[in-house]
Amino acid sequence: MAPTPAAPLVTPPKLVATDLDGTLFQSDGTLSRRTRAALASAEGAGIRVVLVTGRPPRGVPDLLERVGPHTVIAANGAAVHSPDGTVAHTFPLPAAEATRLVEHVRAAIPGVSFAVEFDGAFGHEPAYPAWSFGDEAVELIGTAEEILAPGSGRPPLKILAHHPELPLDAFYERARHAAGPDAETTHSTGLSLVEFSAPGVTKATTLVTWSGRLGIGAHEIAAFGDMPNDLPLLGAVGSSYAMANAHPDVLAAARHRAPSNDEDGVAQVLEGFVDTVTRRASLSG
């Protein structure tokens, strides 16, 4: 069944969770003034905003400077940051399990290379493509097994794998099968990158756990996304929105459709939420 177009909810959500790339940010990676203002207006109207992303914790300070002070769930749910950027919680992969995961995937898919995200650090194998991390300083270069060596004191939050030849869908299925129950396996970029988190750790599980501590139920949350790593999130909340530019699986799964990221789709829906809150406040006053 096709998603229905975006429309103001009868009861605005208490919390809005939004993905970033392809969802909140425009295709050129920028954030529009309209969207930043809509996020601030939502917070001002009493609607909590949570940024939920696959991006690593090391990028959170810069992210908050661009977007504004909001709670961030990073690394596909493996880390929660307060609006000031400090780390509130992490959900790492145990080092021994991470090493076993790498060994299984490497044995099953010859030619694969790995990178590892930590809280504030990043390491990669020599064959891992530089385009995935740009010009950022990398402290750790070696085999994944060396980077994950016991005793390093750096629990990994996310492992990334790349294959230079396999199409993404084929690579993902083989990687997911090789990882089995040792990890949550997903992908988000449209390129041949597969991502692994600790078992049971997704954008959805972390958001629902965190919001529950605030007294906000999953049915009181609206979420926005565009790629397969957003599917657990969209399936866990009361109101799910797929961007018009979303992956076909996301368009099929979400209850509602928002305009595209280049049309400030999240902002358009948020403005409707805020208008409803404001109108109700004026009537009750």
Disulfide bonds with the S-S distance in Angstrom:
none
